[in-house]
Amino acid sequence: MDITEVRIFKRNSEDKKLKAFATITFDNCFVVRNIKVIEGNKGLFVAMPSRKIKEACPKCAFKNPARSKYCGQCATAMPAAPPPATSDDRNQRQSEHRDIAHPITAECREMIQKKVLEAYEVEEDSPAVQRPAPEATPSHKPPEATPSQEPSEATPSHEPFDATDVDVG
């Protein structure tokens, strides 16, 4: 299995630790999106895509974020979560998220991290590509009909559809 493509989407946001998102393609046939490039205490690392864990309200079954005190739908008090095994705040935050996709072996994790960080470094070293603002992008308009041209079935009509115009007999 090979990583055949890595795309980097740099972030310029208030969160200084999140540097970029990455999308990787395996063997030109399987894509994993929302891989994060994060600046940690020991340098850059890759975090796999994850989602917040939700807990169902015992009264209305509304899905609330983990560790909510009250239901966001019916305001019922949520059952108290068991105290964490450690008081480390970092472990507590990690347990509120679960990986959607992740490597099983250390070798695969290292391969993914190496490829993503190499692509990030290349993106970091390359000059920023200037894209035109949306207003500056030429809009695609179909050619307007001249008076000599009659609308035909081949040219789509932009008139609202009226079901009374349809002959079903």
Order of alpha helices (4+ residues) and beta strands (2+ residues): beta-beta-beta-beta-beta-beta-beta-alpha-beta-alpha
